[in-house]
Amino acid sequence: MNDERASQYRQWLLFFGIVLLARIVMSTLVPLTDFSEARYAEIARKILVHDDWITLWFKPDVPFWGKPPMAFWSVAASFAMLGVNEFTARLPSLLFTLLTTAILFAWVRRQFSRPAALAACTIYLGSWITLQTAGAVITDPLLVLATTTVMVCFWNAIVDGDRRAALLMWLALGAGLLAKGPLALVLSGLACGTWVLVYGRWRRLFKYGRWLVGIPFMLLVAAPWYYLAEQRTPGFLDYFIVGEHFRRYIVPEWPGDMYGGVKQQPVGMIWLYFLAGWMPWSLIAIARVFGRSARASVVDGYHAAPSLTGYLICWMLLPLVFFTPARNILATYAMPAIPAAAILLATRFESLAVPRRYLYATAILGVILFFAGEGIAWVSHYDNHRYNQRPIILAYEALAKRDPGPLIYTGAYRFSAVFYTRDQVIFSARPSAYYTDGTFYVAVRDMWKKGVTAHLPARCSEQLSHSEFSLWYCPGVQGR
């Protein structure tokens, strides 16, 4: 191994070590907050509590129809093997991200070179949206793993005639259906279909796609759960297929959303999400792509491998084009485009007048800035935000060890409180209905504090004020 290659490996290992250590530390220390993280973790915890791997439960009597189960299964499995806590809730997202990185490395090394593969993995793993979602209880890392596997295997099957890759592609599509639903088919199909149309690969598509075996294989993976889910809770298919995938896309103010708020973004917002999520690399791409020499190098790169470059362009652009007219979207919707963008930039890095040695320096600096920003944002804003109920729960548990009693929350259902108490909490707009002569505790939001505390028994006292809530301890009458 020459000195330059050894230096690249050392830089890569340093970068990877910083990412892994920082992500594990932050995933362990930062609480699960409302809404999505605590909600998804609690849904996964209920899988184990009820031993029900078919129906996902939003609340005790309300099924969760918003997502398929595979990401929740992975979190539940993590809980079962390693215990229920913040890190184990987030661990599957980290593992899915690392698997995607490994697939990128193997494929780019085969198509280009080992240095290009390391560069692509560095860019992908060092993208801010990848760093964020790798430490979140969220479904998107699994979706990206599925779509990346599909895109890699589709190329290997159609271009190289690899029939095993074709079968793996159909398996990944089945997993995609269980990860995020038909969206996995749509995003992959648009990219692959556009490439086939532009480059005229129809004969190889039908020859090596293994359609007669692949489609039944995909359905065998995914269809049983869809059937059982509809049988257990009728109405699921209409809500999930028609509502979540059609009405949400067409109607920005779709009123049928049972679980979250409507996100009314401007048309084309997906492109800004992509540029922001691909930081810091998007800055380099924008700065260099408008230079004359950079444009020439991109054109030269295309002419050197037009079919492969065109495939990567379709892979990157088609998900963004698909979501361009949509307004009810989130930043994570741009994630399936990130792997292709990473490969394109990695393979053109040196020709874009940026020495490769700067790649790892940029990556390490970007990671440090990201995690520093995440830490500052947490300390300055989210630690004392009403979405963070862990301090209230920890204070309650410490008090309840000495003097047990139920915890009553005023106001709406809070998944973080449910998760941290293992569902041992009462929510009520009229907490006085649960006051007894025995010991009890009341968590009151600041905006309702005056009205609620006015009706508390005189024996109650405030123990903690945090996260826009106060915790009140009311000892039993006999214990006074």
C-alpha positions in Angstrom: 0.0 0.0 0.0 1.5 3.3 -1.1 1.7 6.4 1.2 -1.2 8.2 -0.5 -3.6 5.2 -0.2 -2.5 4.7 3.4 -3.2 8.3 4.2 -6.7 8.0 2.6 -7.5 5.1 4.8 -6.3 6.9 7.9 -8.4 9.9 7.0 -11.4 7.7 6.3 -11.0 5.8 9.6 -10.7 9.1 11.5 -13.8 10.5 9.8 -15.8 7.3 10.4 -14.7 7.1 14.0 -15.8 10.6 14.7 -19.2 10.0 13.1 -19.8 6.7 14.9 -18.7 8.0 18.3 -20.6 11.3 18.1 -23.7 9.6 16.8 -23.7 7.0 19.6 -23.1 9.6 22.3 -25.8 11.9 21.1 -28.3 9.0 20.6 -27.7 8.0 24.1 -27.9 11.4 25.9 -30.6 13.2 24.0 -34.2 12.3 25.2 -36.9 11.1 23.0 -39.2 14.0 22.4 -42.6 14.5 21.0 -43.9 14.1 18.4 -42.4 11.7 16.0 -39.5 10.1 17.9 -41.4 9.4 21.1 -44.5 8.3 19.1 -42.6 5.9 17.0 -40.6 4.5 19.9 -43.8 4.0 21.9 -45.6 2.3 19.0 -42.6 -0.1 18.8 -42.7 -0.7 22.6 -46.4 -1.6 22.3 -45.5 -4.3 19.8 -43.7 -6.1 22.7 -46.2 -5.3 25.4 -49.1 -6.7 23.4 -47.1 -9.3 21.4 -48.9 -8.0 18.3 -46.6 -7.8 15.2 -49.5 -7.1 12.8 -51.4 -4.1 14.1 -49.4 -1.0 15.1 -51.1 0.9 17.9 -51.1 4.7 18.1 -53.1 4.7 21.4 -54.6 1.9 23.4 -57.8 1.9 21.2 -56.5 3.6 18.1 -54.5 1.7 15.4 -51.6 3.4 13.6 -52.2 3.3 9.9 -49.7 5.9 8.9 -46.7 3.6 8.2 -45.9 0.0 7.4 -44.3 -2.0 10.2 -40.8 -2.9 9.2 -39.0 0.0 10.9 -41.1 -0.5 14.0 -40.3 -4.2 14.0 -36.6 -3.3 14.0 -37.0 -1.0 17.0 -39.1 -3.6 18.8 -36.4 -6.2 18.2 -33.8 -3.8 19.4 -35.8 -3.3 22.6 -36.2 -7.0 23.1 -32.5 -7.7 22.7 -30.9 -4.7 24.4 -33.6 -3.1 26.6 -35.9 -0.1 26.2 -34.0 3.2 26.1 -33.1 6.0 23.9 -30.1 4.4 22.3 -31.8 1.1 21.5 -34.7 3.0 20.0 -32.3 4.8 17.6 -29.9 1.9 16.9 -31.8 0.5 13.9 -31.6 3.8 12.0 -27.8 3.8 12.6 -27.5 0.2 11.4 -29.6 0.9 8.3 -27.4 3.9 7.5 -24.2 1.9 7.9 -25.6 -0.9 5.6 -26.5 1.7 3.0 -22.9 3.0 3.2 -21.5 -0.5 2.8 -23.6 -1.2 -0.3 -22.4 2.1 -1.8 -18.8 1.2 -1.1 -19.1 -2.2 -2.7 -20.9 -1.0 -5.8 -18.8 2.2 -6.4 -15.6 0.2 -6.0 -16.8 -2.2 -8.7 -18.0 0.5 -11.1 -15.2 3.0 -10.5 -12.4 2.5 -8.0 -11.6 2.0 -4.3 -10.7 5.7 -3.8 -14.0 6.7 -5.4 -15.9 4.3 -3.2 -14.3 5.8 -0.1 -15.1 9.3 -1.3 -18.7 8.4 -2.0 -19.2 6.8 1.4 -17.6 9.9 3.0 -19.9 12.2 1.2 -23.0 10.2 1.9 -22.3 9.5 5.6 -21.1 13.1 6.1 -24.3 14.7 4.7 -26.1 16.5 7.4 -29.5 14.8 6.8 -27.8 11.4 6.9 -26.1 12.3 10.2 -29.4 13.5 11.6 -31.6 10.5 10.6 -28.9 8.0 11.6 -29.6 9.0 15.2 -33.4 9.3 15.0 -36.4 7.0 15.5 -37.6 7.4 11.9 -38.5 5.2 8.9 -36.5 7.0 6.3 -33.1 5.3 6.8 -34.8 1.9 6.1 -36.4 3.4 3.0 -33.1 4.7 1.7 -31.5 1.3 2.3 -34.3 -0.4 0.3 -34.2 2.1 -2.6 -30.4 2.1 -2.7 -30.4 -1.7 -2.9 -33.0 -1.6 -5.7 -31.0 0.9 -7.7 -27.7 -1.0 -7.3 -29.2 -4.4 -8.1 -31.2 -3.0 -11.0 -28.0 -1.8 -12.7 -26.2 -5.1 -12.0 -29.1 -7.1 -13.3 -29.9 -5.1 -16.5 -26.4 -4.1 -17.5 -24.4 -7.1 -16.2 -27.0 -9.7 -16.7 -26.8 -10.8 -13.0 -30.0 -12.8 -12.3 -29.2 -13.1 -8.6 -29.1 -9.3 -8.4 -32.5 -9.1 -10.1 -33.9 -11.4 -7.4 -32.3 -9.3 -4.7 -33.9 -6.2 -6.3 -37.4 -7.7 -6.0 -36.6 -8.7 -2.4 -35.6 -5.1 -1.7 -38.8 -3.8 -3.3 -40.8 -6.1 -1.0 -38.8 -4.7 2.0 -39.5 -1.2 0.7 -43.2 -1.9 0.7 -42.9 -2.9 4.3 -40.7 0.1 5.1 -42.6 3.0 3.6 -45.2 1.5 1.3 -45.7 2.0 -2.4 -43.5 5.1 -2.3 -40.5 2.7 -2.6 -41.9 1.3 -5.9 -42.7 4.8 -7.2 -39.3 6.4 -6.5 -37.2 3.4 -7.8 -39.5 2.8 -10.7 -39.4 6.4 -12.0 -35.6 6.5 -11.9 -35.1 3.1 -13.5 -37.9 3.5 -16.0 -36.7 6.9 -17.1 -33.2 5.5 -17.7 -34.5 2.6 -19.7 -36.6 4.9 -21.8 -33.7 7.3 -22.5 -31.1 4.7 -23.2 -33.3 2.1 -24.9 -32.6 -0.8 -22.6 -36.0 -2.5 -23.1 -34.7 -5.9 -24.4 -32.4 -6.3 -21.4 -35.0 -5.1 -19.1 -37.4 -7.9 -20.0 -34.6 -10.4 -20.5 -32.8 -10.0 -17.1 -35.5 -8.4 -14.9 -36.9 -11.8 -13.8 -40.4 -10.4 -13.9 -42.3 -13.7 -13.7 -40.4 -14.7 -10.6 -39.7 -11.3 -9.2 -43.2 -9.9 -8.8 -44.6 -12.9 -7.0 -41.4 -12.9 -4.8 -42.0 -9.2 -3.9 -45.6 -9.8 -3.1 -44.7 -12.9 -1.1 -42.5 -10.7 1.1 -45.0 -7.8 1.6 -48.6 -8.8 0.8 -49.2 -11.1 3.8 -48.8 -8.2 6.2 -51.0 -5.9 4.2 -53.7 -8.6 4.1 -53.5 -9.3 7.8 -53.5 -5.6 8.7 -56.7 -5.0 6.8 -58.3 -8.0 8.3 -57.4 -7.0 11.8 -58.4 -3.3 11.4 -60.7 -2.8 8.4 -60.1 0.5 6.6 -56.3 0.4 6.8 -55.8 -0.1 3.0 -58.0 2.8 2.1 -56.4 5.2 4.5 -52.8 4.1 3.8 -52.9 3.5 0.1 -55.4 6.1 -1.0 -55.1 8.6 1.8 -51.4 8.7 2.6 -50.1 8.1 -0.9 -52.7 9.9 -3.1 -54.7 12.4 -1.2 -51.7 13.7 0.8 -49.8 14.2 -2.5 -52.7 15.9 -4.3 -54.3 17.9 -1.5 -51.9 20.1 0.5 -54.5 20.7 3.2 -55.6 17.1 3.3 -57.9 17.0 6.4 -57.9 13.2 6.7 -54.5 13.0 8.4 -55.2 11.2 11.7 -51.8 11.5 13.3 -50.0 14.7 12.5 -50.3 18.3 11.3 -50.5 19.3 7.6 -47.2 20.6 6.2 -48.1 23.3 3.7 -44.8 24.0 1.9 -44.3 26.0 -1.3 -44.2 24.1 -4.6 -40.6 23.0 -5.2 -39.6 23.1 -1.6 -38.1 19.6 -2.0 -35.1 21.2 -3.8 -34.3 23.4 -0.9 -34.7 20.5 1.4 -32.2 18.5 -0.7 -29.6 21.3 -0.8 -29.9 21.9 3.0 -29.9 18.2 3.8 -26.9 17.6 1.5 -24.8 20.2 3.4 -21.9 20.7 3.4 -21.4 19.0 0.0 -24.2 21.0 -1.8 -22.1 24.1 -1.2 -19.1 22.6 -3.0 -21.3 21.3 -5.8 -23.0 24.6 -6.4 -19.7 26.6 -6.1 -17.9 24.3 -8.6 -20.6 23.3 -11.1 -20.9 26.9 -12.4 -17.2 27.2 -13.2 -16.2 26.8 -16.8 -13.6 24.1 -16.1 -16.0 22.3 -13.8 -18.7 22.2 -16.4 -16.2 20.9 -18.9 -15.2 18.1 -16.5 -18.8 17.1 -15.9 -19.4 16.9 -19.7 -16.2 14.9 -20.1 -17.2 12.6 -17.3 -20.6 12.0 -19.0 -19.0 11.2 -22.4 -16.6 8.8 -20.7 -19.5 6.7 -19.3 -22.8 8.1 -20.6 -25.0 5.3 -19.5 -23.7 5.0 -16.0 -23.6 8.8 -15.5 -27.1 9.1 -16.9 -28.3 6.4 -14.5 -26.9 8.2 -11.5 -28.5 11.5 -12.7 -31.9 9.7 -13.0 -31.4 8.2 -9.6 -30.7 11.6 -8.1 -33.2 13.8 -9.9 -36.3 11.7 -10.3 -37.2 11.6 -6.6 -36.8 15.3 -6.4 -38.9 15.8 -9.6 -41.6 13.6 -8.2 -42.0 15.7 -5.0 -41.6 19.0 -6.8 -45.4 19.7 -7.1 -46.1 18.2 -3.6 -46.6 20.7 -0.7 -47.4 18.3 2.2 -43.8 17.1 2.5 -40.9 16.8 5.0 -37.1 17.4 4.6 -36.5 13.6 4.8 -38.4 13.1 1.5 -35.2 14.2 -0.3 -33.1 11.4 1.2 -33.4 8.8 -1.6 -31.5 11.2 -3.8 -28.5 11.6 -1.5 -26.7 8.3 -2.4 -26.6 9.1 -6.1 -25.6 12.7 -5.4 -22.7 11.4 -3.3 -21.5 9.1 -6.0 -21.7 11.8 -8.7 -19.7 14.2 -6.6 -17.2 11.6 -5.5 -16.4 10.5 -9.0 -15.9 14.1 -10.2 -14.2 15.5 -7.0 -10.7 15.9 -8.4 -11.8 17.1 -11.8 -13.9 19.8 -10.1 -10.6 21.4 -9.1 -10.9 20.2 -5.5 -7.9 18.1 -4.4 -9.1 14.8 -2.8 -7.1 15.5 0.4 -9.6 18.3 1.1 -12.5 15.8 0.9 -11.8 14.3 4.3 -10.9 17.7 5.9 -14.3 19.0 4.7 -16.1 15.9 5.9 -14.5 16.0 9.4 -15.2 19.8 9.7 -18.7 19.3 8.5 -19.4 16.5 11.1 -17.9 18.6 13.9 -20.0 21.6 12.9 -23.1 19.4 12.7 -22.8 17.8 16.1 -21.8 21.1 17.7 -24.8 22.7 16.2 -27.0 19.9 17.4 -25.6 20.2 20.9 -26.1 23.9 21.0 -29.6 23.7 19.7 -30.5 21.1 22.3 -29.1 23.0 25.3 -30.4 26.4 24.2 -33.9 25.4 23.0 -35.0 21.8 23.2 -33.8 20.9 26.7 -36.5 23.1 28.3 -39.1 22.6 25.5 -42.5 21.1 26.3 -41.7 18.3 23.9 -39.0 17.1 26.3 -40.8 15.4 29.2 -38.0 13.2 30.5 -37.0 15.6 33.4 -40.5 15.6 34.7 -40.8 11.8 34.5 -37.4 11.3 36.1 -38.4 13.6 39.0 -41.7 11.8 39.4 -40.0 8.3 39.4 -37.5 9.5 42.1 -40.4 10.7 44.3 -42.6 7.7 43.6 -39.9 5.3 44.9 -40.4 6.8 48.4 -44.1 7.4 48.1 -45.8 5.6 45.2 -48.8 7.2 43.5 -50.3 7.7 40.0 -49.1 10.5 37.7 -51.7 12.7 36.2 -50.9 14.9 33.2 -53.1 17.8 32.3 -54.0 18.3 28.7 -53.3 16.2 25.6 -51.7 12.8 25.2 -47.9 13.0 25.2 -46.0 10.1 23.8 -42.8 10.9 25.6 -44.5 10.7 28.9 -46.2 7.4 27.9 -42.8 6.0 26.8 -40.8 7.0 29.8 -43.4 5.8 32.3 -44.1 2.6 30.3 -47.7 3.8 29.9 -48.2 4.3 33.6 -49.7 7.8 33.3 -53.1 9.4 33.2 -54.1 12.2 30.8 -57.1 14.3 31.6 -58.4 17.8 30.9 -60.0 17.5 34.3 -57.3 16.2 36.6 -59.4 16.9 39.7 -61.5 13.9 38.8 -58.5 11.7 39.8 -57.7 13.4 43.1 -57.9 11.0 46.0 -56.9 10.9 49.7 -53.9 8.8 48.7 -50.7 10.0 47.2 -50.8 11.3 43.6 -48.7 13.5 41.4 -49.8 16.1 38.8 -47.8 17.5 35.8 -49.2 20.8 34.8 -48.4 22.8 31.7 -47.4 26.4 32.6 -50.2 28.0 30.6 -52.7 26.2 32.7 -50.8 26.3 36.0 -52.9 29.0 37.7 -56.2 27.4 37.0 -55.2 23.8 37.9 -53.2 24.6 41.0 -56.0 26.6 42.4 -58.0 23.4 42.8 -55.2 21.2 44.1 -55.5 20.1 47.7 -53.5 22.2 50.2 -51.2 19.3 50.9 -49.7 19.5 47.4 -46.4 21.2 46.7 -44.4 22.0 43.6 -41.3 19.8 43.2 -39.9 20.8 39.8 -40.5 23.3 37.0 -39.0 22.2 33.7 -39.9 21.8 30.0 -42.8 24.3 30.3 -44.4 22.0 32.9 -44.4 21.8 36.7 -44.6 18.6 38.8 -46.7 18.7 42.0 -46.5 16.1 44.8 -49.6 15.4 46.8 -48.8 13.1 49.7 -51.6 10.8 51.0 -53.7 12.1 53.9 -52.6 9.2 56.1 -49.0 10.0 55.5 -49.1 13.6 56.7 
